[in-house]
Each structure stands twice: as structure tokens, then as C-alpha cells.
């Protein structure tokens, strides 16, 4: 099917494979939210399903508008959106430290990360900020590569500074909310884009070595010098970040406290067998069942077969975007899509990995499956670029 949707009146080719993958993820997610009802207040779960369906309708309508705007306008608008979102993040941090008092920014799960708009719902600026940053970074990389005269460490360092100038302020503000999940997503996506920008290969060794040492250094300190690890995490024995590592590395020992989420999730999944427990069963209480732990809910109800199906569906979406990026010859758009792919792939890997106990719990949701309107709507920005790139690929092959 071809539709006339852009200003140039060129035929637009819709990527129906991508549409189907998004819709299937949405449907499976709605099933998961419905099955999360026994873990939550039933009335709340019903309203969550209605809101999630509404958000998907709104998001697809928004996607159509973004396609009509065109990618050039999106890259321009991203700077304006960045400024507005930065102000909203500042206000949230001010609310956390009681500099201002407003009922619009309540404390939810220990963080001041959402605006609650009466009769509308919640809005999370950091979800949109992570997307605006990949738009801006793609623009920076594209311009930098056109202007650079040589491939040197100096040139690469200058590129890094250009990216950091935009990335560091929102990263600090989001960490102060406090939120550790989205800052990790932002850093991973921007580092991935930096790698693909044509920088010297030595940067791969430097950054991966640092990440390797930091990650396994934390694990080493946990088992050999927990006092030092405590100081590194702020010197507070009740540090929520440190407690998350405790709950991950030894969830059985801390099954009644820090490891409660993980212990219950693994126990519920591990006893589900090939086809799952009876639909709607509550084996053990799973907190945040409709958001962070929706994979545990689906795997508990549908067993190994259901869990594997969710994994295949999630990564099929990533692979489709990778295919589009590889086929396209639009440099700036490819950088943008690379950042979106890094975000999605990391979120899929981290969320499923943390539920299975392979990776630490970070509060990262499963995109298009977990409940949350801000996440769905924010991803429509890079997805609109992906649909545009697919249409251009079809035009190129046609000629």
C-alpha cells in the first residue's frame, strides 16, 4: 500500500513488518498488564489497561504527525524540545529538595521523576530527554564529520566534548531525581553513537576497559571489601543503589529485603515449567508487576515457551531497525537510528536480564510491553525516522 503523506507528494512506503512488530509487542504487553492485576489493586489495573490502549492510539496518531513534519524539522525541533525538557528537569530536582512545593511532582517510589497532570495522567520528561539527546547527537556527529580535517584523537576528543555539552546537564538532573536507569540508557546510546561516528579504534579499548573494570570491580568489592564499596556509593549503609547490588548478587540472603523483587520473580518463573502456572495465579508477590517486572508476569503465566516468545518478539524489533539502518544511505538518520537501536537493545537486554538475575536491577522497563505512556510516545520520534528511512530505501530500489 502506498500513501501520499509528505509535502513533496512522493509516495510513502509503509514498513508493515515494523508496524506488525510494534502492534504484537503492544498486544502482548496489554496481556501482561491484565495478568498483573492479581499483584495490584484490581481497579487500578483496569484503568492501567485503558490508559495503555489510549496511549497506543495517541502514539500512532502522533507518529503520523511526525511523518508529515519530516525529518529535517524533527532535528530542528529537538533543540527546542531539549531546552523545554531541561527546564522541566530542573523544576523536578527543585521539588525533590523542597526548594519549591507542588502537588504536580509527587514522590513515586522514592523519585521525583513524573509530573502528574489531573484527569490526563503522568508525564516523565526524562523519557523524552533521552530521545532528544540522540537526535542532537546525530546532528552533532553528522556536522562534525563533514567539517573535520583528519582522523585524530584531538578531533575525536572535540566530538566527545560537543556531545558532553548537551548530555551532562540532563544526566546530572536525572540522577538527582534520583533515577539511575535512564542515565544508563542515555550513556550507552551516546557511547554507541560515538563508536559508530568514525572515531579511532583505540576508543573502543579505552571505554570498554573502563566499563569492564568498573562493573567487575564492584562485584569484587562486594565480596572482599564491602566497607569500601559502601563509601564509594556515598557512605550510606541504606544507599538504594548499593542495596540494589546486594539484592542482585545475593538475592536469597536478602529475600526479605533488598532481594525481594528478584527472589520472588525467579521463584515464580523457575517453577512455571514449559507452559506456565494456571493463568492469573499468584505464586509469590511480584512488585512493579505491570512495569519493571512484566516479563516475570508473562513468563510465570506462559512458562518457558511464553518467555522465549517474548524474547524473540522483543529482539525481532531490534533486528528490523538494524536492517533498516544497514540498508539506508542517509548518514544523519543512520546515526540517529543507531542511538535508538542501542536504547531498545539495552532496555530489552537489561530488563529481561535483571528479571532472570543475570544483570543488576536498575528499574529499566521493557519498551512497548511495560505499562507507561511516556516511553511509548517518546519512541515515536526515532520510529518516525525509521519509517521515513524505509520509504527512502524502497524508492532507491525502485530506481
C-alpha positions in Angstrom: 0.0 0.0 0.0 1.2 3.5 -0.9 0.0 6.7 0.7 0.6 10.3 0.0 1.7 11.9 3.3 4.6 14.3 2.8 5.0 17.7 1.4 6.8 16.6 -1.7 3.8 14.3 -2.6 6.2 11.4 -3.1 4.7 8.0 -2.5 5.3 6.8 1.0 6.0 3.2 1.6 4.9 1.8 4.9 7.1 -0.8 6.7 4.4 -3.2 7.6 6.9 -5.6 9.2 7.8 -2.8 11.7 4.1 -2.0 12.3 3.2 -5.6 13.0 6.1 -6.0 15.4 5.1 -2.9 17.3 1.4 -4.0 17.4 2.3 -7.5 18.6 4.5 -6.1 21.4 1.6 -3.8 22.4 -0.9 -6.7 22.5 1.5 -8.9 24.5 2.1 -6.0 26.8 -1.6 -5.5 27.4 -2.0 -9.2 28.2 0.8 -8.8 30.7 -0.8 -5.7 32.3 -4.1 -7.6 32.6 -2.3 -10.6 34.2 -0.6 -8.2 36.6 -4.0 -7.4 38.1 -3.7 -10.0 40.9 -0.5 -8.4 42.1 -2.0 -4.9 42.2 -5.3 -3.3 43.0 -7.8 -4.7 40.5 -9.4 -1.3 39.8 -6.0 0.3 39.2 -5.1 -2.5 36.8 -8.3 -2.0 34.8 -7.5 1.8 34.5 -3.9 0.9 33.5 -5.1 -1.2 30.6 -7.5 1.6 29.4 -4.7 4.2 29.7 -2.2 2.0 27.9 -4.6 1.4 25.0 -5.2 5.1 24.8 -1.5 5.8 24.8 -1.0 3.5 21.8 -3.8 5.2 19.9 -2.3 8.6 20.8 1.2 7.4 19.9 0.2 6.2 16.4 -1.6 9.4 15.7 1.5 11.3 16.9 3.6 9.1 14.6 1.5 10.2 11.6 2.0 13.9 12.5 5.8 13.4 12.9 5.9 11.7 9.4 4.1 14.7 8.0 6.6 17.1 9.6 9.6 15.4 8.0 13.0 14.5 9.5 14.6 17.9 8.9 12.0 19.6 11.1 12.4 16.9 13.8 16.1 17.5 14.0 15.5 21.3 14.3 12.7 20.9 16.9 14.9 18.6 19.0 16.9 21.6 20.2 13.8 23.5 21.3 12.4 20.4 23.0 15.7 19.8 24.7 15.6 23.3 26.3 12.0 22.9 27.5 12.7 19.4 28.9 15.8 20.7 30.7 13.7 23.3 32.5 11.2 20.7 33.5 14.0 18.5 34.9 15.3 21.5 36.9 11.9 22.0 38.4 11.7 18.3 39.4 15.0 18.5 41.2 13.9 21.7 43.0 10.7 19.8 44.1 12.8 17.0 45.4 15.0 19.3 47.6 11.9 21.2 48.7 13.0 24.4 47.0 9.5 24.5 45.6 6.4 22.7 46.7 3.9 21.4 44.1 1.4 18.6 44.0 2.2 18.2 40.3 5.5 16.5 41.2 4.8 13.9 43.9 7.3 11.3 45.2 6.8 8.0 43.5 8.9 5.0 44.5 11.4 7.4 46.1 11.9 9.5 43.0 10.6 12.9 41.7 10.6 11.8 38.0 7.0 12.4 37.0 4.6 15.3 36.5 1.0 14.3 37.5 -1.5 16.1 35.3 -5.0 15.9 36.7 -7.5 14.0 34.6 -4.8 13.4 32.0 -2.1 11.2 33.6 1.6 11.2 34.3 4.4 12.7 32.2 8.1 11.7 32.5 10.4 14.3 30.9 13.5 12.1 31.2 11.9 9.6 28.8 11.7 12.3 26.1 15.1 13.8 27.0 16.8 10.5 26.3 15.3 10.6 22.8 16.1 14.3 22.1 19.7 13.6 23.0 20.1 11.0 20.3 18.6 13.5 17.8 21.0 16.2 18.8 24.0 13.8 19.0 23.2 12.5 15.5 23.2 16.1 14.2 26.5 16.9 16.0 28.2 13.8 14.6 27.0 14.5 11.0 28.2 18.1 11.1 31.5 17.2 12.8 32.4 14.5 10.2 31.7 17.0 7.4 34.0 19.6 8.9 36.8 17.5 10.4 40.1 17.6 8.5 41.8 14.4 9.9 41.1 11.3 12.0 42.9 12.0 15.2 42.5 11.8 18.9 42.1 15.5 19.1 39.3 15.5 16.6 37.6 12.6 18.4 38.0 14.4 21.8 36.4 17.6 20.4 33.5 15.5 19.2 33.2 14.0 22.7 33.1 17.5 24.2 30.4 18.6 21.8 28.2 15.7 22.8 29.0 16.0 26.5 28.0 19.7 26.4 24.4 18.6 25.8 24.4 15.3 27.6 25.9 16.1 31.0 23.4 18.7 32.3 20.3 16.4 31.9 22.3 13.4 33.2 23.1 15.2 36.4 19.5 16.4 36.8 18.1 12.9 36.2 20.5 11.3 38.6 19.4 13.8 41.3 15.7 12.8 41.0 17.1 10.1 41.8 16.9 7.8 38.8 19.7 5.5 37.7 18.0 3.6 34.9 17.5 6.3 32.3 21.0 7.8 32.8 22.5 4.4 32.0 20.3 4.2 28.8 21.5 7.6 27.8 25.2 6.9 28.3 25.0 3.6 26.5 23.2 5.0 23.5 25.5 8.0 23.1 28.7 6.0 23.6 27.4 3.6 20.9 26.8 6.5 18.5 30.3 7.9 19.3 31.8 4.5 18.4 29.9 4.5 15.0 30.9 8.0 14.2 34.2 7.0 12.7 36.5 7.7 15.7 39.8 5.9 16.2 39.5 2.2 17.2 41.6 2.9 20.4 38.5 4.5 22.0 36.8 1.1 22.0 39.6 -0.4 24.1 39.6 2.6 26.5 35.9 2.8 27.1 35.2 -1.0 27.3 38.2 -1.5 29.6 36.9 1.2 31.9 33.4 -0.3 31.9 34.7 -3.8 32.5 36.9 -2.7 35.4 34.1 -0.7 37.0 31.5 -3.5 36.7 33.6 -6.4 37.9 35.3 -4.1 40.4 32.0 -3.5 42.1 31.4 -7.3 42.3 34.9 -7.9 43.7 34.5 -5.2 46.4 31.1 -6.6 47.4 32.7 -10.0 48.3 36.1 -8.7 49.5 35.7 -5.1 50.8 32.0 -4.1 51.3 33.1 -1.2 53.6 35.0 0.4 50.7 32.1 -0.3 48.3 29.7 1.4 50.8 31.9 4.6 50.8 32.1 4.6 47.0 28.3 4.6 46.9 28.1 7.6 49.2 28.9 6.1 52.6 25.3 5.5 53.5 24.5 1.9 54.5 20.9 2.5 53.3 22.0 3.7 49.9 19.3 2.5 47.5 21.9 2.0 44.7 24.1 -0.2 47.0 21.1 -2.1 48.2 20.2 -3.0 44.6 23.6 -4.6 44.2 23.1 -6.5 47.4 19.7 -7.7 46.2 21.2 -8.8 42.9 24.4 -10.5 44.0 22.8 -12.4 46.9 19.1 -12.3 46.4 18.5 -15.4 48.5 20.2 -13.9 51.5 18.3 -10.7 51.2 15.0 -12.3 50.0 13.1 -10.4 52.7 14.5 -7.0 51.9 16.8 -5.8 49.0 16.4 -9.1 47.0 12.7 -9.4 47.5 11.8 -8.4 43.9 14.4 -10.7 42.3 13.8 -13.7 44.6 10.1 -13.7 44.0 10.5 -13.2 40.3 13.0 -16.1 39.8 10.9 -18.4 42.1 7.8 -17.7 40.1 9.5 -18.2 36.7 11.6 -21.1 37.8 8.5 -23.2 38.8 6.4 -22.3 35.7 7.7 -25.2 33.6 7.2 -25.2 29.8 3.7 -23.8 29.7 3.3 -21.8 32.9 1.2 -21.8 36.1 -2.6 -21.5 35.8 -3.5 -18.1 34.3 -3.8 -15.4 36.9 -2.0 -17.3 39.6 -0.1 -15.5 42.3 2.8 -17.8 43.3 4.7 -15.1 45.1 4.1 -11.3 45.2 5.9 -9.5 42.4 6.3 -5.7 43.0 6.0 -3.4 40.0 4.4 -6.3 38.1 3.0 -4.1 35.3 6.2 -2.1 34.7 9.7 -3.3 35.6 8.7 -7.0 36.1 6.2 -7.5 33.4 8.4 -10.2 31.8 8.2 -12.2 35.1 4.4 -12.0 34.9 4.3 -13.2 31.3 6.9 -16.0 31.9 5.1 -17.1 35.1 1.7 -17.4 33.2 3.0 -18.9 30.0 6.2 -20.7 31.1 9.4 -21.2 29.1 7.5 -21.2 25.8 5.9 -17.8 26.6 9.2 -16.3 27.9 11.1 -17.3 24.9 8.4 -15.9 22.6 8.6 -12.5 24.4 12.4 -12.5 24.0 12.1 -13.4 20.2 9.5 -10.7 19.7 11.5 -8.0 21.6 14.7 -8.6 19.7 12.9 -9.0 16.3 12.0 -5.4 16.7 15.7 -4.5 17.2 16.8 -6.6 14.2 14.2 -4.9 12.0 15.6 -1.5 12.9 19.2 -2.8 12.4 18.1 -4.0 8.9 16.8 -0.5 8.0 19.9 1.2 9.3 22.2 -1.1 7.2 20.1 -0.6 4.0 19.9 3.2 4.3 22.4 5.6 2.9 21.2 8.6 4.9 24.1 9.4 7.3 22.5 11.6 9.9 19.4 9.4 10.1 21.6 6.3 10.4 23.4 7.8 13.4 20.0 8.6 15.0 18.7 5.2 14.4 21.9 3.6 15.8 21.2 5.5 19.0 17.6 4.3 19.1 18.7 0.7 18.4 21.2 0.9 21.3 18.5 2.2 23.6 16.0 -0.5 22.7 18.5 -3.3 22.6 19.9 -2.3 26.0 16.5 -1.9 27.6 15.4 -5.3 26.3 18.6 -7.0 27.4 18.8 -5.3 30.8 15.1 -5.7 31.7 14.9 -9.4 30.8 18.4 -10.0 32.3 17.6 -8.3 35.6 14.4 -10.3 36.0 16.4 -13.5 35.4 19.1 -12.4 37.8 21.8 -12.2 35.2 22.1 -8.4 35.4 21.6 -5.9 38.3 18.1 -4.4 38.9 18.1 -0.9 37.6 14.4 0.0 37.3 14.5 -0.2 33.5 11.2 -1.2 31.8 10.6 -3.4 28.8 9.7 -1.0 25.9 6.2 -1.4 24.4 5.5 -4.3 26.8 5.6 -2.4 30.2 3.0 0.0 31.3 3.9 3.6 30.6 2.7 6.2 28.2 5.8 8.5 28.2 8.1 5.7 27.0 5.7 4.7 24.1 5.2 8.2 23.0 8.9 9.2 23.2 9.9 6.3 20.9 7.7 7.5 18.2 10.3 10.2 17.4 13.0 7.8 16.3 10.5 5.4 14.9 9.2 8.1 12.6 12.7 8.4 11.2 12.9 4.7 10.8 9.7 4.6 8.8 11.0 7.5 6.6 14.3 5.7 6.0 12.4 2.5 5.0 10.4 4.5 2.5 13.6 6.1 1.0 15.1 2.6 0.8 12.1 1.4 -1.3 12.4 4.5 -3.5 16.1 3.8 -4.1 15.5 0.2 -5.0 12.7 1.2 -7.3 15.0 3.3 -9.3 
